[in-house]
Amino acid sequence: MVHVLSSRVLLRPVDPERSRTFYGEVLGLGVYREFGTGPERGTVYFLGGGFLELSGRAAELVAQPVRLWLQVADVRAAHEELAARGVSVLREPVREPWGLVEMWIADPDGHELVLVEVPADHPIRYRPGI
């Protein structure tokens, strides 16, 4: 059995500075650490209980982009803020049949991010014995 000590999502953006602007300034993710120098330097952002690392550079877009699931407290407020900042909104907030409120956006390379709000009455919030 492999003992995993840490994990993160790793993206190789086509334009690293553009992606750093999107994740750091537009989405407002906090920086966990940075390493290296120059445009291909690495930047690791906090993602709630996980991390997102931007490092290196891709020669071209990948055929099947990564999708990120980001839980937020208020997806409608996030929609207003991100739309005002010019973020590409692929789908506006909607309550799904499974009970979550979801909104889809895209980063500058087309990677899809789903912003999710877990309503107070959703089973994810139920923890037996707590």
C-alpha positions as CSV (number, residue, x, y, z in Angstrom):
1,M,0.0,0.0,0.0
2,V,1.3,3.5,-0.9
3,H,1.2,5.9,2.0
4,V,0.3,9.3,0.5
5,L,1.7,12.2,2.5
6,S,0.3,15.1,0.4
7,S,-1.4,15.7,-2.9
8,R,-2.3,18.5,-5.3
9,V,-3.7,19.1,-8.8
10,L,-1.0,20.0,-11.3
11,L,-1.7,22.2,-14.3
12,R,0.8,23.2,-17.1
13,P,-0.7,26.4,-18.5
14,V,0.0,27.7,-22.0
15,D,0.5,31.2,-20.6
16,P,1.7,30.9,-17.0
17,E,1.4,34.6,-16.1
18,R,-2.2,34.8,-17.4
19,S,-3.1,31.7,-15.4
20,R,-1.4,33.2,-12.2
21,T,-3.5,36.3,-12.7
22,F,-6.6,34.2,-13.0
23,Y,-6.1,32.0,-10.0
24,G,-4.3,34.5,-7.8
25,E,-6.0,37.8,-8.6
26,V,-9.4,37.0,-10.2
27,L,-10.3,33.9,-8.1
28,G,-8.3,35.3,-5.1
29,L,-6.7,32.0,-4.2
30,G,-4.0,32.3,-1.5
31,V,-0.4,31.3,-2.3
32,Y,0.9,28.3,-0.4
33,R,4.4,28.5,-1.9
34,E,6.4,29.5,-4.9
35,F,9.6,28.0,-6.4
36,G,11.9,28.6,-9.3
37,T,12.4,31.7,-11.3
38,G,11.1,33.1,-14.6
39,P,7.8,32.7,-16.3
40,E,7.8,28.9,-15.8
41,R,8.3,29.2,-12.0
42,G,5.9,27.2,-9.9
43,T,3.1,28.7,-7.8
44,V,1.1,26.5,-5.5
45,Y,-2.3,27.8,-4.3
46,F,-4.5,26.7,-1.5
47,L,-7.7,25.0,-2.6
48,G,-9.5,24.5,0.7
49,G,-8.3,21.1,1.9
50,G,-6.0,20.7,-1.2
51,F,-3.6,22.5,-3.4
52,L,-3.3,23.6,-7.1
53,E,0.1,23.9,-8.6
54,L,0.9,25.9,-11.8
55,S,4.4,25.2,-13.0
56,G,6.2,24.8,-16.3
57,R,4.5,25.6,-19.6
58,A,2.4,23.5,-22.0
59,A,3.2,23.7,-25.7
60,E,-0.5,23.5,-26.5
61,L,-3.9,22.9,-24.9
62,V,-4.6,19.3,-23.7
63,A,-7.4,17.5,-25.4
64,Q,-9.3,16.6,-22.2
65,P,-8.9,19.5,-19.7
66,V,-8.8,18.9,-15.9
67,R,-12.0,19.8,-14.0
68,L,-11.8,21.3,-10.6
69,W,-14.5,21.1,-7.9
70,L,-14.4,24.1,-5.6
71,Q,-16.9,24.4,-2.7
72,V,-17.9,28.0,-1.8
73,A,-20.2,29.4,0.8
74,D,-22.4,31.3,-1.6
75,V,-22.3,30.4,-5.3
76,R,-24.6,33.2,-6.4
77,A,-22.4,35.8,-4.8
78,A,-19.4,34.1,-6.4
79,H,-21.2,34.3,-9.8
80,E,-21.8,38.1,-9.4
81,E,-18.2,38.8,-8.4
82,L,-16.6,36.6,-11.1
83,A,-18.9,37.7,-13.9
84,A,-18.1,41.3,-13.0
85,R,-14.4,40.4,-13.3
86,G,-14.9,39.1,-16.8
87,V,-14.6,35.4,-16.0
88,S,-16.0,33.1,-18.6
89,V,-19.2,31.7,-17.1
90,L,-20.1,28.5,-18.8
91,R,-23.2,27.9,-16.8
92,E,-24.9,30.1,-14.3
93,P,-25.8,28.8,-10.8
94,V,-28.6,26.2,-10.7
95,R,-29.8,23.8,-8.1
96,E,-29.1,20.3,-9.5
97,P,-31.4,17.3,-9.0
98,W,-28.8,15.9,-6.5
99,G,-29.4,19.0,-4.4
100,L,-26.1,21.0,-4.9
101,V,-26.1,24.5,-6.3
102,E,-23.5,24.5,-9.1
103,M,-22.0,27.1,-11.5
104,W,-19.4,26.3,-14.2
105,I,-16.6,28.7,-15.2
106,A,-13.4,28.3,-17.3
107,D,-9.8,29.3,-16.7
108,P,-7.8,31.0,-19.4
109,D,-6.8,27.6,-20.9
110,G,-10.4,26.3,-20.9
111,H,-10.0,24.1,-17.8
112,E,-13.5,23.8,-16.3
113,L,-14.1,24.7,-12.7
114,V,-17.4,23.9,-11.0
115,L,-18.2,26.1,-8.0
116,V,-20.5,24.3,-5.6
117,E,-22.7,25.4,-2.8
118,V,-23.9,22.8,-0.4
119,P,-27.3,23.9,1.0
120,A,-28.0,23.5,4.7
121,D,-30.5,20.7,4.0
122,H,-28.2,18.6,1.8
123,P,-27.2,15.1,3.0
124,I,-23.4,16.0,2.6
125,R,-23.9,18.2,5.7
126,Y,-25.3,15.3,7.8
127,R,-22.8,13.5,9.9
128,P,-24.1,10.7,12.0
129,G,-22.9,10.8,15.6
130,I,-21.7,14.3,15.5
